[in-house]
Amino acid sequence: MEKIPGFRTPSIRVRMDNPDHHIWDNNGTWFIHYTLYPSTYTKKRIRRSLRTKDIVCARQRRDRILARYANLIIYNEPKKIAA
């Protein structure tokens, strides 16, 4: 896992029912946005260009960026807790 100086381990959530989660089209160019939490009480929003106009390429670049974080959480529905 890549360490980010000054940041505790980030947690990224990905919605499988939304293939464009974390990306948006800004006048034809795709951007990514996600949040890092340097401490319990602070956060840092990251927004940057993926430098592409192609949605498939944008998704691949987003996936590579988010894959750098070890705590990738994929969810479709709430976790069920056994009784």
C-alpha positions as CSV (number, residue, x, y, z in Angstrom):
1,M,0.0,0.0,0.0
2,E,1.2,3.5,-0.8
3,K,1.7,5.6,2.3
4,I,0.4,9.2,2.1
5,P,2.4,11.4,4.4
6,G,0.3,13.0,7.1
7,F,-2.8,10.9,6.4
8,R,-4.2,7.9,8.2
9,T,-5.3,5.0,6.1
10,P,-8.1,6.2,3.8
11,S,-11.4,4.3,3.2
12,I,-12.9,4.6,-0.3
13,R,-16.4,3.4,-1.0
14,V,-17.5,2.3,-4.5
15,R,-21.1,1.8,-5.5
16,M,-21.3,-1.1,-7.9
17,D,-24.7,0.1,-9.2
18,N,-23.1,3.4,-10.3
19,P,-20.2,2.8,-12.7
20,D,-19.4,6.6,-12.7
21,H,-19.1,6.9,-8.9
22,H,-16.3,9.4,-8.0
23,I,-16.2,10.9,-11.5
24,W,-18.0,13.7,-13.3
25,D,-18.0,15.3,-16.8
26,N,-16.9,18.9,-16.7
27,N,-17.4,20.4,-20.1
28,G,-16.3,17.3,-21.9
29,T,-13.3,16.4,-19.6
30,W,-13.7,13.8,-16.9
31,F,-12.7,14.6,-13.3
32,I,-12.3,12.5,-10.1
33,H,-13.3,13.5,-6.6
34,Y,-12.7,11.7,-3.3
35,T,-12.1,12.6,0.3
36,L,-9.1,11.8,2.6
37,Y,-9.2,12.1,6.3
38,P,-5.9,13.3,7.8
39,S,-7.3,12.9,11.3
40,T,-10.6,12.2,13.0
41,Y,-11.6,15.8,12.9
42,T,-10.4,16.9,9.5
43,K,-10.8,16.0,5.9
44,K,-9.3,16.9,2.6
45,R,-11.3,16.8,-0.6
46,I,-9.3,15.7,-3.7
47,R,-10.6,16.9,-7.1
48,R,-8.5,16.6,-10.2
49,S,-8.8,16.1,-13.9
50,L,-8.4,12.6,-15.4
51,R,-7.3,14.4,-18.6
52,T,-9.6,12.4,-20.9
53,K,-12.9,12.9,-22.7
54,D,-13.5,9.1,-23.0
55,I,-15.7,7.6,-20.3
56,V,-14.1,4.2,-20.5
57,C,-10.6,5.7,-20.1
58,A,-11.9,7.9,-17.2
59,R,-13.2,4.8,-15.4
60,Q,-9.9,3.0,-15.8
61,R,-7.9,5.9,-14.6
62,R,-10.3,6.4,-11.6
63,D,-9.9,2.7,-10.8
64,R,-6.1,2.9,-10.8
65,I,-6.1,6.0,-8.6
66,L,-8.5,4.4,-6.1
67,A,-6.7,1.1,-6.2
68,R,-3.7,2.8,-4.6
69,Y,-5.6,2.8,-1.3
70,A,-5.6,-0.5,0.5
71,N,-9.0,-0.2,2.2
72,L,-11.2,-0.4,-0.9
73,I,-14.7,-1.1,0.3
74,I,-17.2,-2.3,-2.3
75,Y,-20.8,-2.4,-1.3
76,N,-24.2,-3.1,-2.9
77,E,-26.4,-3.3,0.1
78,P,-26.0,-2.9,3.9
79,K,-24.0,-5.5,5.7
80,K,-26.1,-8.2,7.4
81,I,-25.2,-9.0,11.0
82,A,-25.7,-12.6,12.1
83,A,-27.8,-13.0,15.2
